[in-house]
Amino acid sequence: METLDLNCEKRQLGTKGQVRALRREGKVPAVVYGPKRPATPIAVAGRSLKASVTTDASQRLLKLKAPESDLDGCHVIIKDVQRAPVSGALLHADLYEVDLSAKLQVSVPLRFHGKAKGVAEGGILQPLVRTIDVECLPTDIPEAIDVDVSELGIHDAIHISALQFGPNVSPVYDSDFAVVTVLPPTVEAAPAAAEAAPEEAAAAAAPAEGGEAAAAGGEAKKAEPAAKK
């Protein structure tokens, strides 16, 4: 995966007004931390950060550019971002410093390709997960894991064991963990139930009608002796 540069600078924890002023300058307040680094408040270039949090690059490796600072040259990944509820603007980011020589676990998206055979038969393609966790070196983090669904029939599923990973990338799941399936069609269930309803109604009505006839016959027999008297 390509490593992107992210311009940043250390900052002091300030008031809400100072944070808003920082955002007006096109910067985003953030915190960088790691196993060997205490939480350090920084300000990062908003435009560069936005380019790094796209769906396919949520775990992209970033290299901090901070001249005359011990942060310069540090490699980080994005652990979390906070967004404005309406505009979606970036409000804050948590950056995790990584050791390029140590493996770590990260979440990467699945990228589905092709049209499943079961969909052509009326089935519904149902991804069971959208991301999976893998273990690898920071420099080997994949942008996405490709999943070809073309051969999937109805009730078929693709499992972790069928996916292709890089030579230094390992999934942290059991091999039989399913990631996508094709569900059977469900639109025919309602007409079938509607056709069965009249038959069930007729079957329920038949004993009732027979019972009424028997009751009527019994009343007629009781009335005959009374008439002879």
For each residue, the residues with C-beta under 8 A, 3 or more apart:
1: 60 61 139 140 141 142 143
2: 60
3: 60 61 62 63 75 139
4: 48 51 52 60 61 62 63
5: 48 62 63 64 65
6: 44 45 48 49 52 62 63 64 65 76
7: 44 45 48 65 66
8: 30 32 42 43 44 45 64 65 66 71
9: 42 43 66 69
10: 40 41 42 66 69 71
11: 14 22 29 41 42 43
12: 41
13: 41
14: 11 17 18 19 22
15: 18 19
16: 19 20
17: 14 20 21
18: 14 15 21 22
19: 14 15 16 22 23 29
20: 16 17 23 24
21: 17 18 24 25
22: 11 14 18 19 25 27 28 29 43
23: 19 20 26 27 28 29 46 89 91
24: 20 21
25: 21 22
26: 23 45 46 47
27: 22 23 43 44 45 46
28: 22 23 43 44 45 46 49 90 91 92 93
29: 11 19 22 23 41 42 43 91 92 93
30: 8 41 42 43 44 49 92 93 94 95
31: 39 40 41 42 92 93 94 95
32: 8 37 39 40 42 64 71 74 76 95 96 97
33: 37 38 39 40 94 95 96 97
34: 37 76 96 97 98
35: 97 99
36: 97
37: 32 33 34 40 97
38: 33
39: 31 32 33
40: 10 31 32 33 37 71
41: 10 11 12 13 29 30 31
42: 8 9 10 11 29 30 31 32 66 71 95
43: 8 9 11 22 27 28 29 30
44: 6 7 8 27 28 30 48 49 93 95
45: 6 7 8 26 27 28 48 49
46: 23 26 27 28 49 50 90
47: 26 50 51
48: 4 5 6 7 44 45 51 52
49: 6 28 30 44 45 46 52 53 81 90 93
50: 46 47 53 90
51: 4 47 48 54 57
52: 4 6 48 49 57 60 62 78
53: 49 50 57 58 78 81 90 93
54: 51 57 58
55: 58 109
56: 109 111 143 144
57: 51 52 53 54 60 143
58: 53 54 55 78 107 109
59: 77 78 106 107 108 141
60: 1 2 3 4 52 57 77 78 141 143
61: 1 3 4 75 76 77 98 138 139 141
62: 3 4 5 6 52 75 76 77 78 95
63: 3 4 5 6 73 74 75 76
64: 5 6 8 32 71 72 73 74 75 76 95
65: 5 6 7 8 72
66: 7 8 9 10 42 69 71 72
67: 72
68: 72
69: 9 10 66 72
70: 74
71: 8 10 32 40 42 64 66 74
72: 64 65 66 67 68 69
73: 63 64
74: 32 63 64 70 71 97
75: 3 61 62 63 64 97 98 100 138
76: 6 32 34 61 62 63 64 95 96 97 98
77: 59 60 61 62 95 96 98 106 138 141
78: 52 53 58 59 60 62 81 93 94 95 96
79: 94 95 96
80: 93 94
81: 49 53 78 90 92 93 94
82: 90 91 92 93
83: 88 89 90 91
84: 87 88 89 91
85:
86:
87: 84
88: 83 84
89: 23 83 84
90: 28 46 49 50 53 81 82 83 93
91: 23 28 29 82 83 84
92: 28 29 30 31 81 82
93: 28 29 30 31 44 49 53 78 80 81 82 90
94: 30 31 33 78 79 80 81
95: 30 31 32 33 42 44 62 64 76 77 78 79
96: 32 33 34 76 77 78 79
97: 32 33 34 35 36 37 74 75 76
98: 34 61 75 76 77 102 104 138
99: 35 102 138
100: 75 137 138 139
101: 137
102: 98 99 137
103: 135 136 137
104: 98 135 136 137 138
105: 133 134 135 172
106: 59 77 133 134 136 141
107: 58 59 131 132 133 134
108: 59 131 132 133 134 141 142 143 144 145
109: 55 56 58 130 131 144 145
110: 127 129 130 131 132 144 145 147 179 180
111: 56 144 145 146 147
112: 125 127 147 149 180
113: 146 147 148 149 150
114: 148 149 150
115: 119 120 149 150
116: 119 120 123 125 149 150 151 152 153 182
117: 120 121 150 151 152 153
118: 121 123 125 152 153 154 155 156 182
119: 115 116 122 123 124 125 182
120: 115 116 117
121: 117 118 153 154 185
122: 119 154 184 185 187
123: 116 118 119 153 154 182 183 184 185
124: 119 182 183 185 186
125: 112 116 118 119 149 152 180 182
126: 180 181 182 183
127: 110 112 130 179 180
128: 157 178 179 180 181
129: 110 132 179
130: 109 110 127
131: 107 108 109 110
132: 107 108 110 129 145 160 171 173 179
133: 105 106 107 108 171 172 173
134: 105 106 107 108 141 142 145 165 169 170 171 172
135: 103 104 105 169 170 171 172
136: 103 104 106 140 141 142 166 168 169 170
137: 100 101 102 103 104 140 141 168
138: 61 75 77 98 99 100 104 141
139: 1 3 61 100
140: 1 136 137 166 168 169
141: 1 59 60 61 77 106 108 134 136 137 138
142: 1 108 134 136 145 165 166 169
143: 1 56 57 60 108
144: 56 108 109 110 111
145: 108 109 110 111 132 134 142 163 164 165
146: 111 113 164
147: 110 111 112 113 158 163 179 180
148: 113 114 151
149: 112 113 114 115 116 125 152 158 180 182
150: 113 114 115 116 117
151: 116 117 148 156
152: 116 117 118 125 149 156 157 158 180 181 182
153: 116 117 118 121 123 156 182
154: 118 121 122 123 182 183 184
155: 118 181 182 184
156: 118 151 152 153 181 182
157: 128 152 178 179 180 181 182
158: 147 149 152 162 163 178 179 180 181
159: 162 175 176 177 178 179
160: 132 163 171 173 174 175 176 177 179
161: 175 176
162: 158 159
163: 145 147 158 160 171 179
164: 145 146
165: 134 142 145 169 170 171
166: 136 140 142 169
167:
168: 136 137 140
169: 134 135 136 140 142 165 166
170: 134 135 136 165
171: 132 133 134 135 160 163 165 177
172: 105 133 134 135
173: 132 133 160 177
174: 160 177
175: 159 160 161
176: 159 160 161
177: 159 160 171 173 174
178: 128 157 158 159 181
179: 110 127 128 129 132 147 157 158 159 160 163
180: 110 112 125 126 127 128 147 149 152 157 158
181: 126 128 152 155 156 157 158 178
182: 116 118 119 123 124 125 126 149 152 153 154 155 156 157
183: 123 124 126 154 186
184: 122 123 154 155
185: 121 122 123 124 188
186: 124 183 189
187: 122 190
188: 185 191 192
189: 186 192 193
190: 187 193 194
191: 188 194 195
192: 188 189 195 196
193: 189 190 196 197
194: 190 191 197
195: 191 192 198 199
196: 192 193 199 200
197: 193 194 200 201
198: 195 201 202
199: 195 196 202 203
200: 196 197 203 204
201: 197 198 204 205
202: 198 199 205 206
203: 199 200 206
204: 200 201 207 208
205: 201 202 208 209
206: 202 203 209 210
207: 204 210 211
208: 204 205 211 212
209: 205 206 212 213
210: 206 207 213 214
211: 207 208 214 215
212: 208 209 215 216
213: 209 210 216 217
214: 210 211 217 218
215: 211 212 218 219
216: 212 213 219 220
217: 213 214 220 221
218: 214 215 221 222
219: 215 216 222 223
220: 216 217 223 224
221: 217 218 224
222: 218 219 225 226
223: 219 220 226 227
224: 220 221 227 228
225: 222 228 229
226: 222 223 229
227: 223 224
228: 224 225
229: 225 226
